[in-house]
Amino acid sequence: MNKEEILKDRRELLDRMCEALNDELIAAMIREPEAENEPPILRIVLDDMGYEGDAQALGECFFLPIPDEEIPVQHFSSVITIADDLKGANFADLFEAMSYINYALPCGNYAIDKDRQFLSFMITAPLPMELSGDDLYKEIDAVIGNSIALCDVHMDMLLKVMDGKMTAEEVKELL
């Protein structure tokens, strides 16, 4: 398969995933690339997140660009933004709490974009280039599902640390 066919196949899978999510009454849409080198992004509104089910998050899922047709894998990323305004956050405690949680995770990680003030959870998985169709769909579904499940389990602790309602040491004790 050449690069154009691969990109077309990937786009069709994102469209299929978007349709499946909407069928399950989960708000999703495709954000079209704004520049030539950007991929289309599947955006998912995630309601009922966290232990109490009252948090919202925004998931963005996409295939990273293919730098060379000779490489054996293409990476697929799922990034869930759980807070987009970190003004006033205790960054020292937040970074410490994130390091404890990240160490305990089987995959993925929490990260802070201090420039844009986002707190996110992300997983990036290498997928074989020859994978396509239903097989690739199952893999991206697994990446998205894992990112939502893992984010959901720990995000409350980080939001509490961000708001000063919990310390990094308390997070460490809970893990």
N, C-alpha and C positions, 0 to 999 in steps of 0.2 A: 504494500500500500504506500502510495506517495504521501508527502506532507499534506497536500490539499485534501486528499481523501480522508486522512487521519483527522484533520481539523473538522471536516464536515461530519464525520462519524461522532466525534466528541460533542459537537454542538447538538446533534440529534439526540444524544444521550442526556444532555442537560435539559433539553426541551421535554423529553420523556419524563425525567425526574420531576420537573416543574409541574407538568400535567398531573402526575401521580400525587404529588403533595397537595395540589389544589383539589383533587378528587377526595382527599382525606380531610378537606377543610382546613388545611394549613396554608396560609397565605404565602405564595411564592411567585416570583417573576424573574425574567432574564434581563439583566442590565447589559445593554449593548456596549461594545468597546467604544471608548471615547478617543482612542488613538490607535494607530495601525498595529502597534506591537502589543496591545492589551487583549486579553482573552474575554469572551463573554462570561458573565458571572451570574450564577444562580443565587438569588437573594431569597432568604427564608425568614419570615417573621415567626419567632419562637415565643409563644405565650406559655404561661403556666410553668415557668422554670423555677428552680430552687426548691428547697424543702417545703416551703409554705405555698408554693405554686403561684406566687403573686408577682414574680419577676418576668420581665420581657428581655429578649435579646435578639440580635440580628445576625443571622448566619449568611456567610458568603462562601460559595463553593465554586472552584474553577480549576481548570487544567493549566499548569504553568506552560509557558511557551516552549516549543521544541527548538532547542538551539542548533541541533544537527540531526539529520535523518539517520545517521549511523549509530546514535546512542540506543541502547537496548530498553530504556525505560522513559516514561513520561511521568512527572509528578502531578498528583491531584491534591489540592488543599481545601480544607474546610476551616474557616476562621469565624468564630462566634464572638461578636462584640457584646460584652455584658455591661459595660459602663462607658459612656462617651464624654464624661465631664469629670475629670479627676482633680479639679481645682480644690485646694484645701486638704487633699488627701495626705496622710502621713506616709510618704513614699518609703522611708526607711523600714517601717513596720510592714507595709504592703509588700515590698520586695522580699523581706525575710519570710513572711507568710507564704508568698508564692514559691519560694525556694523549697520550703518544707513540703508543700503540696506537689510541686513538680517532681520532686524526688520520689514521692509515693505513687505517681501515676504510671500505669503500664505503657502508655504512649501519649503523645501530645504534650502540650505545655501551655501554661498561662504566660502572658507577656504584656508589657506596657509599652505603648508608643507615647513617650513623653512629649514629643513635638505636637502630636494631634490630640493628646490627652485621652487615649482609648485604653481600656482594660479588656483583653481578649483571650480566648482560648483557641488554640490551633493544632491541627493535625495535618501533616503532609505525608503522603504515602507514595512510594515509587510503584508504578504499575507497568507491566511489560508492554512494550510498543505493539506487539502482535495481538494483544488482547483487544477484542471489540465486541459489539453487539451485547447480547444478554450477559455474557461472562464479565465484560467490563462494567455493565450496569450494576451487577451484583457487588462488584468491588467498590464502586463509588458510593453505592447505597450503604455498604458497611462502613466506609470512612465517615460519611455524614452521620450515620447512626451512632457510631462510637464517639464522635466529637460532641454530639448533643448529650449523650448519656454521661460521659465523663465530665463535661462542663457542668451539667445539672447537679452532680453530686457535691462539688466543692465550691461553686460560685457564691453561695450564701456566706461562707466564711470570709471570703475575700471582700465581699461587699460590706460586711460588718467591720472588717479591719479598715477598709477605706473610710467608713463613716465614724471610726473611733469607738465602736461598740464592742470590739474584740481586739485582743493583742496577738501578735505573732506567736508569742509563747503559748497562749491558749489554743491557737491553731495546732501548734506542735503537739500539745497534750492530747488533742482530739484525734490526731492521726495515729 
